[in-house]
């Protein structure tokens, strides 16, 4: 043993070289949530996420193939045909696309003719003025006074779905709304509500989308009250779909944060989709810098977030949740600084969070300083100056 000696500098440097810091690309790839999100989104909602991934690289053949596979079963025939041409580097398209385009146009014409009477009636102020909240009475009134049948009402549903498949989301939203006003078929009404929700998202009609969030939530609580498994599944879908207005519409932030923290939905996150903790954590952290925030409510949200992050650390973690854990569970300020730097890269590579990256970093800096001051009776000014310098060095 006496002939042993400490490792040489060369040996130690080799060890350090074997574990270099992760690059921005490596961090983004490691914490990419797209594979987890896709199963809970409609294919039309997945498309903007693929567009974000492709960025400025419109020539990326892998992304083009993914878009083609995503949309080939829709009725967006012209766009799908263009994707096929890009994949095969061809100036012409197969006859099957031409044929399908003709079929789609013919079907649209058919639906338009079949729904013409009822859509005209629903645009008549006198007719609409006679409608009440009682759907059965409305159908009876329309049947007796205007010879409207249940089949005509159902045509609105089918026409709305077809328009959605064609990418005509505004038309789809209007048709599905009209159907929902009249129909007494609860299953189809539920489907129409999901379809209208997606349509409002895809037309960035955020106020209308938030109205649909509430309608979907109410439907889950009432229509599925005796089916816990279906409730869990539908709540999981609602959490994922709600991410679109969550970070694109400021008035939605408080409503959806409260929804996600409610017992039924925080249980759904913990049970079915723990990765969505990233979005809840980002919302809570950035809420600190919002001008109209309620201080006591914010402290409660932060406390609830810390509890959930601590509980779910074994199930899911990323630099955003790790930042919360380092700062509020382990009180490790150096680790919090490290995770904040990584979190910024994750935020900038996440479709839903890219717009919040600057606000998150700014709020996190303040939270680190606040936490340090709160837990130390005596404050080392030099350390605080060093901490501030390090925080400022983080890209912002």
N, C-alpha and C positions, 0 to 999 in steps of 0.2 A: 504493500500500500504506500510505502514511503517514496516509491519512485513515481507516483502519480503527480500530475501537474494540472493546473487549471487549463481550460480550453483556450486555444490561441484566439487572437483577434480575427484571424482569417476564418476560423471555424464558426465563430459567432456571427460574423458578417454573412457567411453562407446561409446560416439559419435564418437570418433576417430577410435575405434575398429570396428565400423559398416561400415567404409569406408577405409579399408586397401589399401595400394598401389597395383596396378594390378600386377599380376604375368606375367612372360614372356609368358606363355601359353595363358593367358587371352588376352594379347595385340595382340598376333599373331592371335588368333581366331576372335577377334573383327574386325580386319582390314584385314581379309582374302578376297582377291579379286577373288578367283577362281570361285565362282558362277556367278560373273559378266563377267568374261573373257570367260568362256566356250561357251556361245551362239554365240560368234563371231570367234570361231576357228574350224577348221576341226577336226574330231574325232582323226585322227592320230596325230595332233598337241597337243591335250589335253593329250595324253598318257604320255609324259615326265613330265607334270605337276603333274599327279597322282603319277608317280614314285617318284618325289621330295617330295610329301606329305607323302608318305609311308616311306621315309627315310630308316632307317635300319630295319624297322619293316615289313619284308616280309611276316609275318604270320598274318597280320591284315586282318581279314575276310571281313571287310567292304570295305577296299581298293581293295581287290581281286574281290569282287562282282562288284565294280564300274568299274574296268578294264574289267571284263567280259561283263557287259552291254554296255560298250563303244565299244568293238571290236567284239561283236558277229555277227554283220551284215557285217563284212568284210570277206575277203577270207584268213585271217591268221588262217587257220583251226587248225593247230597243236598247236599253242599257246593258242587259245581259248579253245581247248579241255583240255589242261593242266590246265587252269584256272578252268574249270568245275570240274576237278578231285580234285583240291585243295578245292573248295567250298563244294563239297559233300564228301570229304575225301574218295575217291574211287580210286582203282587201275585200274579199267576198264573205258571205255568211251562208251556212247550210240552209236548205229549203225548210227544215223543221222550224227555224226561227221565223221565216216568212209566214209559214202556215199558222204558227201559234199567234203571231201578231194579228192576222186576219180573224182568227177565232176570238181573240180578246176584244177587238173592235166590234165584232158582231154581237158578242155577249153584252158589251156596254150599251149598244143600241137597244138590245132586247130589254135590258133592265130599265133603261131610260123610258121606254114606251110603257112597260108594265107598271112603273111607279109614277108615271106622269100625273094621273088623276089625284092620287093621295098627296103627292108633294105640292101640287097646286092648291089643294084644300088647306094644307098646313101653312101656306103662305097667305091665306085669306084672313084678314083681321077679324071679320065677322065670325068665321068658323072658329078661329082660335079663341075668340072671346067667349064662346059657349062651352069651351072645354073646362073641366074641373079636375080636382086631384083624384077623383074616383075613375080609374081606368075602365072599369066595367061599364060605367055610365057613359063614358066618352065613346067607347066602341059602339054601344047601343045607339047613341045619338048619331054617330057617323053612318052607322048601318041604315037607320031609319030615314035620315034626312038626305044622305048622299050616297047610299048604296055601297059603302066601304065594307070589305070583307076582311077576315083574319088573314087570308092569303095575301091580300094587298099589303097589310101591315108587315107580314113576314118578308115580303119582297124588299122592303126598306132595309131589313137586316142583311139579307143576302147581297143587295146592291152595295151597302156600306162596306161589307167585308171584301167585295170584289174591288171596289175603289181603293181600299187600303192595300190590297195585294198589288194594285197597279202603281202604288206610290202617290195616289191623289189623297193625301191625308186630310186636307181641309174638307173636301167633299165627303170623305168617310166620316169625319167627326159630325157633320151636320146630319147625314142620313142615320147614323147610329143614335144620335140624340132624338130625332123624330121617331124612330122605332121605339126607343125607350119610353117616350111619353105615352105611347098607346098600348104597348104590349103587356099582357098579363102572364107571359111565359117567363118564369123566374130564371130559368137556366139561360135562356137567350138574352134576357135583360142583363144578367151578370156578365156574359160574354161581350155584350155590346158596351158595357161600362169599361171593361178592360181595353176593348178596341178604341173607344173614345179617349181613354187615358193615354194610350200609345200615340194616337193621332195628335193630341194636344202637345205632347212632348216633341214630336217630330216637326211640328209647326212652330215650336218654341212659344206656344201660348201658355205661359206659366201660370197665370191666374186661373185659367180654365183647367189646367192640369192639376192644380191644387184642389179644385172643387172635386175632381175625379178621385183624388187620393182619399178624400173623406167618404165619397160614395163607395169606393172599393172597400175601405175599412169597415163601414157600416154593413155592407153585404157579407163580409167575412164573419162578423159578429152575429148576424141574424140568420142568414141562409145556411150557415155551416155550424150553428151552435152545438149540434149534437154529433159532430164529426171532428174530433180534435186533430186527427192526422191531416185531414184536408185543411183545417184552419192553419196548422203549422206550415203546410206547403204554400198556401195562398199568402200568408204573412211574409214568408221568405221572398216570394215574388214581389210583393208590394215594397219591401225594404229595398230590393235591387232597383226596381223601376223608379222609386222615389229619389234615387241618387241624382237623377237628371235635374229636377227642380231644386233639390237640396242645395246645390252649389252654383246654380244659375239664376236663382231668384231670391233676393235677400229676404223678402217677407216670409219665404218658406222655411228659412233657417230655424227660427224659433219653434214653429209648428212641428217640423219634422224631428228636431232634437227632442222635444217633449214626447213625440210619438215613439221614437226609438228607445227612450228611457222608460216608457211605460212598462209595467210588469209583463204583459203578454209579448211585447216586442223585444224587450231585452232578453227574455227567456228564449225567444226565437233566434236571436243573434247568437246566444251562447250555445244553443242546441243544434242549430242548422247551418249557420253561416258566420262563424266567428271572425272571418276575414273582414267583415263589414265594420268591425271595431275600428279599423283604420279611418273610416269616414266619420264615425262618431267622435273619435279622438280629435281629428282635424277640425271638426265643427266646434267642439268645445274649446280647444286652444285658440282658434281664431275669433271665437265669440268675445274674447277678452278685449279686443281692440274695437269692437263695434260701439258706435257712439251711444246707442239707445239701450245698451245692455243693462239688465237689472243685477246689481252687485250680489245680493243675497241669492238670487236664482242662479247666477253664474257659479258661486261657491258651491251650491248644492250639486250642480251639474258636474263640476270638477271632482267633488267628493265621490259622486256615483261612478264617474269614469275611472277614478283610481281604484275603486273597489272591483269593478268588472275587469280591468286590466290585470290586477293582481290575481283574480280568480282564474282568468283564462290564459295566463302566461304560458302554461304547459300546452295549450291547444293551438294558440296562434300568437305570433309576434312579428313585428317588422320595426324599422327604425322609428316610426311614429309612436307606436305603443311602447317601444323600448325607451323612448325619450321620457314618456310619462312615468314608466316604472323606475328609471334611473333617478329622476328628479323627486318623485313623491313617495316611492316605496323604499328605495335604497339610499336616498339622499346623497347620491354620488354625482357631484357636480361636473367632474371631469368626464365621466361617462355620458352625462346628459349633453355636454358640449359636443362630444364625438357623435352621439346619436342624432343631434340636431343637424349636424353637417350632412350625415347620410339621409336624414329625413327630407332635407331640401331636394336632394336628387330624386328621391322616390316621388315626392309631390310633383315635381316638374315632368315626370314620366307617366303620371297617372291622368287619364282623360278627365276624370271628375274633379281632381284637385289641383290641376296645373294653375288655375287662376287664383288659388288661395296661397300659393307658395310664399309670396312675399309677406302677406299678412301673418302667416303661420310663423315664419322666422322672427318677425318683429315681436309678435306676442310671446313667443318662446323665450326670447332674450329677456323680456321684462319678467317673465315667470321665474327664470333662473335667478335673477337678481333679487326678486322679492323673496323667494324661498331661502336663499342664503342669508338674507338679513333677518328673516323670521326665526331661524333656528340657532342663530349665534347671538349670545348676549353681548359679546365683545367682537367687533368687526375689524379685521385686519385690512386697513385701507389699501395697502400695497397689493394684497390678494384681490381685493375688489377691482382695483385698477387693472390688474393682470387679467382678471375674468372679463372685464368690460372690453379690454383690447382683443382678447380671443374671440369674444362674441361678435365684435365688429368685423373681425377678419373673415367670418363666415359669409359666403357670397350672398348678396342681397341686392 
